Amino acid sequence: MNRRVVLSVGLLIVSAIILSVIAPVAAQEAEGNMIPLDHPYAAFLESRAYGASLGATAEFRKMEWVVVDSANMRLYMAMTEITSSMADGEGDIALDENRCGIVYYADLDESYDAAELRPLVIGGAYNPDGGKNRCDVNNISNPDGVGVDARGRVWIWEDTGNHYNNMIWVFDPADGSLKRFGYTPAGAEVTGFFIAEDGTVFINSQHPDATNLYPFNAGVVTVVNGFNANTDDFEEVAVPEGDAQLVLGVAAGEVQVLARVGDPIPSSIGNQVFGGIYRVDGSLQYVNNDPDGNMWLPVGEASSEGWLYTNFEGIPGGVGRLYLQHTMDGWNVLDGQMVDFSSVNGTWTNCGASVTPWNTGLSGEEYEPIASDFNNVVGMSDYLGSAANPYDYGWLVELTPDGVGDDVAKRYAMGRFSHENASIAADLRTAYHGDDGSNTMMFKFVATEAGDLSAGTLYAAKVTQMGGTGAEHYFQLEWIELGTAADADIEAAVRELDR
C-alpha cells in the first residue's frame, strides 16, 4: 500500500480498536455512527474490534498481501515490518524488531485450514546509516505483496523506503534461492504484480518521482512481453545505477506500458483519463497517481484477450478497466473506462487485488474509515453529493465485466476491516485476508456455497507465539468463529445507519 499514508491511517485504525473495544457506545451519536459490539452484525461491521472482544489477536504490523497456493497446499503472507504492536514485548506477539520485514508461510490441511504460521524469508539486515539502502540491497526489504507461479516459486514485491529502487524477488522453496527479477523507478513502490494462468506478468509503478524518465514519471501499468513466469528461468538483474534507476526494469523480457496515469483511455465513454476519479454527477474529482492491484480476466481459453482491472488507491478510490488483445508484437489496448461505483456509494482506498477461480476480480478497500467521526468520509460526501456513511467502506468488492459496464458487489459477509487483499482456495469457499496497518488481525472466511461469496462464516485467529522472539519463532493459530451472515442482511443494517 501507499507508504505516504501509513502513519496517519495507522493512528486511525488504533483509534478504531480503542473506540470499539473499550468504549462501544450507542449508535448514531452526534459526531458519528459507531455501532456497539452487541449490534446483531457487529462481527461484520466492526470485525477487528468484535474479534478482539472474543480473544482474537489484534497485534499484527504490517500485514499485507496473502496468497493461497492450492497446488502445494500452502499460504504465504507478506509482513512489511515487525515493529510497534508486534515488537513491544506485550500481548500475544512479542518479537524482535525487524524494520525490513518478513514473508511467512503456513501449510494447509485438506480443509485449507492453517494451524501454524512460520517465517519463510526474513528481510534485512537493517543499517540505520545505510543511506539510500538501509536494508541489505541483496535481500528483501519491506515486502508488500506475494504471488505464486505454476512451479511453486514465490514472487515478492516491495513497498519500501529502505531500498532506493523497490525490487521484485523470486524465492524458490525447492532450493532456498532468492533472485532479483526487477525493480520500479525512483520513488515508486511495486504494485499490481500479477501472474496470469498462462504465465504473463503484469507490473504497476505507483507514485514515482516526477524526475524519472518518461513515461515512468507518472504511475503506469505494464506487461512483460517475452517472459513466462510459469516456465522460464532468468539471470538475476543487477541493482540499478545511473539512469537505470529512473525506469522500470526486468531481468527477462521487455516492458510494455499499457496505460499511464492522466492519459486518455482509448474509446472511453465521456473521454475519461486513466486514473480519473469521477463523481456520481460525472465531474472529475481528481486524478489518482497510485495504481495498485491488477486483476486480469481473460475471455476464452486462449487468454489472448480480456479485461484488465487496475485498483487506484485513494479517497475516493477507483478501478480502471482496459480491454486488451494480444498480438505478435505485444498487446493492444482496444478500449476501457473507469468503473462506475455509484451503485455501491463509491469505493475507498482500493489496494490489493486478486482473481477468483470463477474469473471475477476482488478489489480490497483498505483502511476502513472510523465510524465515530463523519469527518473521516468528507471526501466520499463530495463524491456522492450527499452525506456519506462510513459503514459503506472497508469491504471486498467483486467485479464482473458486463458489456459496456460492470457488475459491482460489495461482499459484506467477508467482513469490514483494512482489506489489503483476499485469496480464494481451490475449494472455491475458503478465503484468507490481509489486514493492513497496526494492531490488525488475521481473518479467514468460508463461503456457505462454493463459488458464491455472498454468504458465509467469518473467523479470526488467536495467536500463540512459539520458538522464541527471533528467527526461529512461529505462531500457532486458533480460529475463533465470529459469525455467519449474508450480504443482503448486512447491507440492510448499513442502510439503517445512513444519515
C-alpha positions in Angstrom: 0.0 0.0 0.0 1.0 3.7 -0.3 3.6 4.2 2.5 2.9 8.0 2.5 -0.4 7.5 4.4 0.8 4.6 6.7 1.3 6.7 9.8 -2.0 8.7 9.6 -4.2 5.8 8.8 -2.4 3.6 11.3 -3.4 6.0 14.0 -7.0 5.9 12.8 -7.0 2.1 13.0 -5.7 2.1 16.5 -8.4 4.7 17.5 -11.0 2.4 15.9 -10.0 -0.5 18.1 -9.9 1.6 21.2 -13.3 3.2 20.5 -14.9 -0.1 19.5 -13.5 -2.4 22.2 -13.1 -0.1 25.2 -15.9 2.3 24.7 -18.6 0.9 22.3 -21.3 3.5 22.9 -24.7 3.7 21.3 -25.0 4.1 17.6 -25.9 7.5 15.9 -24.1 9.8 18.3 -23.9 13.4 17.1 -20.3 13.1 16.0 -20.7 9.7 14.2 -22.5 6.4 14.0 -20.1 3.9 15.6 -22.2 0.8 16.5 -21.9 -1.0 19.8 -20.4 -4.6 19.9 -23.8 -6.0 20.8 -25.2 -4.9 17.4 -26.6 -8.0 15.6 -24.0 -7.6 12.8 -21.0 -6.3 14.8 -18.9 -9.2 13.7 -19.1 -7.9 10.1 -19.4 -4.1 10.6 -16.6 -3.9 13.2 -14.8 -7.2 12.5 -11.5 -6.4 14.2 -13.0 -4.9 17.4 -15.5 -7.7 17.6 -12.8 -10.4 17.1 -10.7 -8.8 19.8 -13.6 -8.9 22.2 -13.7 -12.7 21.7 -10.0 -13.1 22.3 -8.6 -13.0 18.8 -5.2 -11.4 18.4 -5.1 -7.8 17.1 -1.4 -7.1 17.1 0.0 -7.6 13.6 2.1 -4.8 12.0 2.0 -4.5 8.9 0.1 -7.5 7.4 0.0 -7.1 3.6 -0.9 -9.5 0.8 -1.7 -13.1 1.2 -1.8 -15.8 -1.5 -3.1 -19.4 -1.3 -1.0 -21.9 -3.3 -3.6 -24.7 -3.6 -1.4 -26.9 -5.8 1.2 -27.1 -2.9 -1.3 -26.6 -0.1 0.4 -23.5 1.3 -0.5 -20.0 2.4 2.0 -17.1 2.0 1.8 -13.7 3.8 3.9 -10.6 3.5 4.6 -8.6 6.7 6.1 -5.3 5.7 7.8 -4.7 9.0 7.9 -6.2 12.6 7.6 -3.1 14.8 5.2 -1.5 17.3 2.5 -3.9 18.3 4.5 -7.0 17.1 7.7 -5.9 18.9 6.5 -4.1 22.0 7.1 -7.0 24.3 3.4 -7.2 25.2 0.4 -9.3 24.4 0.3 -12.5 22.3 3.0 -11.3 19.9 6.4 -10.2 21.2 9.1 -10.4 18.6 12.5 -8.8 18.0 12.1 -5.7 15.8 12.7 -6.2 12.1 12.4 -3.0 10.1 13.0 -4.9 6.8 10.0 -7.3 7.2 9.3 -11.0 6.8 7.4 -13.3 4.5 5.5 -16.0 6.4 4.1 -19.4 5.2 1.5 -21.8 6.6 0.9 -25.4 5.5 -2.7 -26.1 4.7 -4.6 -29.3 5.6 -7.2 -30.9 3.4 -9.8 -28.4 4.5 -7.5 -25.5 3.7 -7.1 -24.7 7.3 -3.8 -23.1 8.6 -2.7 -24.1 12.0 0.8 -22.6 12.2 2.5 -19.5 10.6 6.3 -19.6 10.2 8.9 -17.3 8.7 9.9 -18.1 5.1 12.1 -15.2 4.0 13.4 -12.7 6.6 14.4 -9.3 5.5 17.5 -7.3 6.4 19.9 -6.8 7.9 18.9 -3.2 8.8 21.6 -0.5 8.9 20.3 2.9 10.0 23.4 4.5 8.5 22.9 2.7 5.2 21.9 5.8 3.3 19.5 5.0 0.4 19.7 1.3 1.1 19.2 0.8 4.9 18.1 -2.7 4.3 20.5 -5.1 2.7 20.2 -4.5 -1.0 20.7 -8.2 -1.7 17.7 -9.2 0.4 14.1 -8.3 0.6 13.0 -5.1 2.2 9.5 -4.3 3.4 7.6 -6.9 1.4 4.2 -5.6 0.3 3.0 -8.5 -1.9 3.3 -12.2 -2.6 2.3 -14.3 -5.6 3.0 -17.9 -6.7 3.8 -19.2 -10.1 2.9 -22.7 -11.5 6.3 -24.1 -10.4 5.6 -23.1 -6.8 8.1 -20.2 -6.8 7.1 -17.3 -4.5 7.3 -13.8 -6.0 7.8 -11.0 -3.5 7.5 -7.3 -4.3 8.4 -4.3 -2.1 6.9 -1.1 -0.7 10.0 0.3 1.0 11.9 3.5 1.7 14.8 1.3 2.7 15.8 0.5 -0.9 16.3 3.3 -3.3 14.6 1.3 -6.0 11.8 -1.1 -4.9 12.5 -4.6 -6.0 10.7 -7.7 -7.3 12.2 -11.0 -6.0 11.7 -14.7 -6.7 12.1 -17.2 -3.8 12.2 -20.9 -4.7 11.2 -23.1 -1.8 12.7 -26.1 -3.6 16.3 -24.8 -3.2 16.0 -21.8 -0.9 17.3 -19.4 -3.6 16.4 -15.7 -3.8 16.8 -13.8 -7.1 16.1 -10.2 -8.1 13.8 -10.1 -11.1 13.0 -6.4 -11.4 12.6 -3.0 -9.9 10.5 0.1 -10.2 11.8 3.7 -10.8 12.9 6.1 -8.1 10.2 7.0 -5.6 7.8 4.2 -6.7 6.6 1.2 -4.9 5.9 -2.1 -6.8 2.2 -2.7 -7.2 -0.1 -4.6 -9.4 2.2 -7.6 -9.8 0.1 -10.3 -11.3 0.9 -13.7 -12.9 -1.8 -14.8 -15.3 -2.6 -18.5 -15.7 -0.6 -18.5 -19.0 2.5 -17.0 -17.2 2.0 -13.4 -18.4 3.3 -10.9 -15.9 1.7 -7.5 -15.2 3.5 -4.9 -13.1 2.5 -1.4 -11.9 4.6 1.5 -10.7 2.9 3.7 -8.1 3.6 7.4 -7.3 7.0 7.5 -9.0 9.2 10.6 -8.8 8.3 13.3 -11.4 12.0 13.4 -12.3 12.1 9.9 -13.7 12.4 9.3 -17.4 9.2 9.4 -19.4 6.8 7.5 -19.3 7.9 6.4 -15.8 7.5 9.9 -14.3 3.8 9.0 -13.6 2.1 5.9 -12.4 2.0 3.2 -15.1 0.5 -0.2 -15.8 2.8 -2.5 -17.7 3.1 -6.0 -19.1 6.3 -8.0 -19.6 6.5 -9.4 -23.2 8.7 -12.4 -24.0 8.8 -13.9 -20.5 6.7 -16.7 -19.0 6.7 -16.7 -15.2 5.4 -20.3 -15.1 8.1 -21.8 -17.2 11.1 -19.5 -17.7 14.3 -19.1 -15.7 16.3 -15.9 -15.7 19.6 -14.4 -14.7 19.3 -12.0 -11.8 19.1 -8.3 -12.7 21.7 -6.1 -11.2 21.0 -3.4 -8.7 20.2 -0.4 -10.9 22.6 2.6 -11.2 22.5 5.9 -13.0 19.7 6.3 -15.5 18.6 2.7 -14.9 17.2 3.9 -11.6 14.7 6.2 -13.4 12.8 3.4 -15.3 11.1 0.1 -14.6 13.5 -2.7 -15.3 13.2 -6.5 -15.5 15.7 -9.4 -15.8 14.0 -11.0 -18.7 11.5 -10.0 -21.4 10.6 -6.4 -22.4 8.4 -4.0 -20.6 5.4 -2.6 -22.5 3.4 0.3 -21.0 -0.3 -0.3 -21.3 -1.6 2.8 -19.5 -0.2 5.9 -17.9 -2.0 8.0 -15.3 -3.6 11.1 -16.8 -3.5 9.8 -20.3 -6.8 9.4 -22.2 -8.4 6.0 -22.1 -8.9 4.7 -25.7 -12.6 4.8 -26.8 -13.8 5.6 -23.3 -17.3 6.9 -22.7 -17.0 10.6 -21.8 -13.4 10.8 -22.8 -12.1 9.7 -19.5 -8.5 9.7 -18.4 -6.7 6.8 -16.8 -6.8 7.2 -13.0 -9.5 9.8 -13.1 -11.9 9.6 -10.2 -15.3 10.8 -11.3 -18.1 11.9 -9.0 -21.6 10.5 -9.2 -22.6 13.5 -11.3 -19.8 12.7 -13.8 -17.5 15.6 -12.9 -13.8 14.9 -12.4 -12.9 14.9 -8.6 -9.2 14.3 -9.0 -6.6 12.2 -10.9 -5.1 9.4 -8.9 -1.4 8.6 -9.4 -1.5 5.4 -7.3 -2.3 2.4 -9.5 -2.3 -0.6 -7.3 -3.6 -4.2 -7.6 -4.3 -5.7 -11.0 -7.0 -8.3 -11.9 -6.6 -10.0 -15.3 -9.9 -11.6 -16.5 -9.3 -13.4 -19.8 -12.0 -14.0 -22.3 -11.9 -17.6 -23.8 -9.5 -20.4 -23.2 -6.6 -18.9 -25.3 -6.2 -16.0 -22.8 -5.2 -13.8 -25.8 -7.7 -11.1 -24.9 -9.7 -9.9 -21.9 -10.2 -7.3 -19.3 -7.5 -5.8 -17.0 -8.9 -4.2 -13.9 -6.5 -1.9 -12.0 -7.1 -0.5 -8.5 -6.5 3.1 -7.6 -5.6 3.7 -4.0 -7.2 6.9 -2.7 -10.2 8.5 -1.2 -12.4 8.1 -3.1 -10.8 5.1 -4.6 -11.3 3.7 -8.1 -10.7 1.0 -10.6 -9.7 1.4 -14.2 -10.8 -1.2 -16.8 -8.9 -1.8 -20.1 -9.7 -4.3 -22.8 -6.5 -5.9 -24.1 -5.8 -8.1 -27.1 -2.5 -9.9 -27.6 -0.7 -9.7 -31.0 2.6 -10.9 -32.4 4.1 -7.5 -31.4 2.7 -7.3 -27.8 -0.6 -6.1 -26.5 -3.2 -3.6 -28.0 -5.4 -1.6 -25.7 -8.8 -1.5 -27.6 -10.9 0.4 -25.1 -11.7 1.0 -21.5 -13.2 3.2 -18.8 -13.1 4.0 -15.1 -15.5 1.7 -13.3 -18.8 3.3 -12.1 -19.2 2.6 -8.4 -22.2 4.9 -7.8 -24.4 1.8 -7.2 -22.4 1.0 -4.1 -21.8 4.6 -3.0 -18.3 4.6 -4.3 -15.1 2.8 -3.1 -12.4 3.6 -0.7 -8.6 3.2 -0.9 -8.7 0.3 -3.4 -5.4 -1.5 -2.7 -4.6 -5.2 -3.2 -6.4 -7.4 -5.6 -6.9 -11.0 -6.7 -8.9 -13.0 -9.2 -11.4 -15.7 -8.1 -11.3 -19.2 -9.5 -14.5 -18.3 -11.4 -12.8 -15.4 -13.2 -14.1 -12.3 -11.3 -12.0 -9.6 -9.7 -11.7 -8.9 -6.0 -10.7 -5.3 -5.0 -9.7 -4.6 -1.4 -10.9 -1.4 0.4 -8.0 -0.7 2.7 -8.0 1.3 6.0 -11.7 1.3 6.8 -12.9 4.8 8.0 -13.6 5.2 11.7 -17.4 5.5 12.0 -17.2 7.6 15.2 -16.4 10.8 13.2 -18.1 11.8 10.0 -15.2 14.0 9.1 -13.4 10.7 8.0 -15.7 10.5 5.0 -15.9 14.1 3.7 -14.2 13.0 0.5 -16.9 10.5 -0.1 -19.6 13.0 0.6 -18.0 15.2 -2.1 -18.0 12.2 -4.4 -21.7 11.4 -3.7 -23.0 14.9 -3.5 -24.7 13.9 -0.3 -23.8 12.6 3.2 -21.6 9.5 3.2 -22.0 6.6 5.6 -18.6 5.3 7.0 -20.0 1.8 7.0 -20.2 1.8 3.2 -16.4 1.4 3.1 -13.9 -1.2 4.2 -15.1 -4.2 2.2 -14.0 -6.5 -0.6 -15.6 -5.6 -3.9 -16.3 -8.2 -6.5 -16.1 -7.1 -10.1 -17.5 -8.7 -13.2 -17.4 -7.3 -16.8 -20.9 -6.8 -18.2 -20.9 -5.4 -21.7 -20.0 -1.7 -21.6 -20.4 -1.7 -17.8 -19.6 -3.8 -14.8 -21.4 -5.8 -12.2 -20.2 -4.5 -8.8 -20.9 -6.2 -5.5 -19.5 -5.4 -2.0 -19.0 -8.7 -0.2 -20.3 -7.7 3.3 -20.3 -11.2 4.6 -16.5 -11.3 4.3 -16.1 -8.6 7.0 -15.2 -5.0 7.3 -11.6 -4.2 8.1 -8.4 -2.9 6.3 -8.6 -5.2 3.3 -5.2 -5.5 1.6 -6.4 -8.4 -0.5 -8.1 -11.8 -0.2 -7.0 -15.1 -1.8 -9.5 -17.9 -2.6 -8.5 -21.5 -2.3 -9.3 -24.2 -4.8 -12.3 -25.4 -2.8 -14.0 -22.2 -4.0 -15.0 -21.5 -0.5 -12.1 -20.7 1.8 -10.5 -17.2 1.7 -7.6 -15.7 3.6 -7.2 -12.0 4.1 -4.5 -9.4 4.6 -5.4 -6.7 7.2 -3.0 -3.8 6.7 -2.0 -1.4 9.4 -1.1 -1.5 13.1 -2.9 -3.7 15.7 -4.5 -5.8 12.9 -5.9 -9.3 12.8 -5.7 -12.4 10.7 -9.0 -13.3 9.1 -10.4 -16.3 7.3 -13.8 -16.7 5.5 -15.6 -19.8 4.5 -18.4 -19.4 2.0 -21.7 -21.3 2.5 -21.7 -22.4 -1.1 -18.8 -22.9 -3.4 -18.2 -20.1 -5.9 -20.5 -17.7 -4.0 -19.0 -15.1 -1.6 -22.4 -13.5 -0.7 -22.9 -15.6 2.4 -20.6 -17.5 4.8 -18.8 -17.6 8.1 -16.0 -15.2 9.3 -13.2 -16.3 11.6 -10.3 -14.5 13.3 -7.1 -16.0 14.6 -6.0 -16.3 18.2 -2.1 -16.4 18.1 0.2 -18.3 20.4 3.8 -17.4 19.9 6.3 -20.3 20.0 10.0 -20.8 19.5 11.3 -17.5 20.9 11.4 -13.9 19.7 14.0 -14.2 16.9 14.2 -16.1 13.5 13.1 -19.4 15.0 9.7 -18.1 16.1 6.4 -19.3 14.8 2.7 -18.8 15.6 0.1 -21.4 16.5 -3.3 -20.3 15.1 -6.6 -21.0 16.8 -9.6 -19.9 14.7 -12.4 -18.1 16.5 -15.8 -18.1 14.8 -17.1 -14.5 14.7 -20.4 -15.1 12.9 -22.4 -16.3 9.9 -24.4 -13.9 7.7 -25.4 -13.0 4.2 -24.6 -9.8 2.2 -28.2 -8.7 2.0 -28.7 -8.7 5.8 -25.6 -6.7 6.5 -26.2 -4.3 3.7 -29.7 -3.6 5.2 -28.0 -2.9 8.5 -25.7 -0.5 6.8 -28.6 1.3 5.2 -30.2 1.8 8.7 -27.1 3.8 9.6 -27.4 6.3 6.7 -27.7 9.9 7.5 
